[in-house]
Amino acid sequence: MTGTPYQTITIEKRGDADWLMLNRPDALNAISLQMVHELNDYFGKLYHDRSVRVVVMRGAGRAFCAGLDIKEAAGREEPVPFGGGFGFQGFLADVYVKMRRCPQPIIAAVHGAASGGGFAFALASDVRIASESARMNAAFIKIGLSACDMGVSYFLPRAVGTSIAAELMLTGRFINAQRALATGLVSEVVAEDQLEASAEALAQEMLATSPMGLRMTKEGLSLSVDAPSLEAAMAIENRNQLMTAASPNMAEGMRAFIEKRAPNYIRD
């Protein structure tokens, strides 16, 4: 992946973490067709890439992502021959599905605007932290569309509850960083110059866990959110615990706990 000649995103390798930068700062990192190609490629490959354990997603310049590049979309003459018959709509939607399907936890470090599809990038991440400048909205409804787009109708009610989700989606109004923190939409709000350091600290805590334990936790949490019953959730937990217990990392973790030292996990 390091050699992939991406044009609208950059991937910086920091040990076992990938730092993904949306890199169209002059357009507030608006989503172009090229960006959708590149994000589909990147997140599609992650599923089988055991060298990457955590992804940090952020935006270059003044914003996280302003949503769809409307000027490009309006000028697009040829239909997009991808997306399972839904054209550009389905092609972009595939990015969010791949974000949820990849086994690596994704940390969204949000600053400035995260609108429309950019809001959905944050929502599709596992953990969201924000700088004080962050402002997010389901902008789709502001341009004559439904606000139910790119998984927002799935992600947002699960993050903040149905009443606040309905308010934000039916109006397209922005939610600022402090209200996002109060509603549980983000887990932390930091000063602008502390956003990268906070994301780095969070990524390092995740990387300190066992590789399989981290993957199985993302998978189990994702499945349990939609589990039809307590028994169904526990069945997922039992299966994942048996898998992680079979790894030598469990014994190492227990030894490290007793010996009051950091565990030395192997890649399982």
JOTA-V377574 format. One record per pair of residues at least 6 apart in sequence whose ideal C-beta (glycine too) atoms are under 6 Angstrom apart, sorted by the first residue. I is the first residue (numbers start at 1). J is the second residue. Records with the same first field share a line. If there is no record, write none. Layout:
I=J, J
//
This chain:
1=45
6=38
7=34
8=23, 24, 34, 35, 38
9=22, 23, 38
10=21, 23
11=18, 20
12=19
16=53, 207
17=54, 203
18=52, 55
19=56
20=55, 57
21=58, 60
22=29, 59, 65
23=60
25=60, 61
28=63, 66
29=59, 63, 65
30=66, 69
31=68, 69, 117
32=69, 72
36=91, 92
39=95
40=94, 95
43=98, 99, 102
44=98
46=102, 104
47=102
52=104
53=104, 207
54=104, 105, 203, 206, 207
55=104, 106
56=107, 199, 203
57=106, 108
58=109
59=65
62=112
63=112, 113
64=110, 111, 112, 114, 118
65=114, 118, 121
66=113, 115, 118
67=115, 116, 117, 118, 139
68=116, 117
79=87
80=87, 88, 91
82=91
83=90, 91
84=90
96=120, 124, 150, 151
99=124
100=124
103=215
105=126, 206, 218
106=125, 126
107=127, 199, 202
108=122, 125, 128
109=129, 195, 199
110=122, 130, 134
111=131, 133, 134, 195
112=133
113=135
114=122, 136
115=137, 139
116=139, 140
117=150
119=136
120=150, 151, 152
122=128
123=155
127=187
128=186
129=188, 198
130=177, 186, 189
131=192, 195
132=177
133=192
134=177
135=174, 176
136=175
137=172, 174
138=147, 152, 168, 169, 172
139=172
140=147, 149
141=147, 172
142=172
147=169
156=165
157=165
159=185
160=183, 185
164=183
177=189
180=186
181=189
190=198
210=249, 265
211=267, 268
212=244, 247, 268
213=244
216=240, 244
220=236, 240
223=236
224=233, 236
227=233
247=268
249=265, 268
252=263
253=263
256=263
//
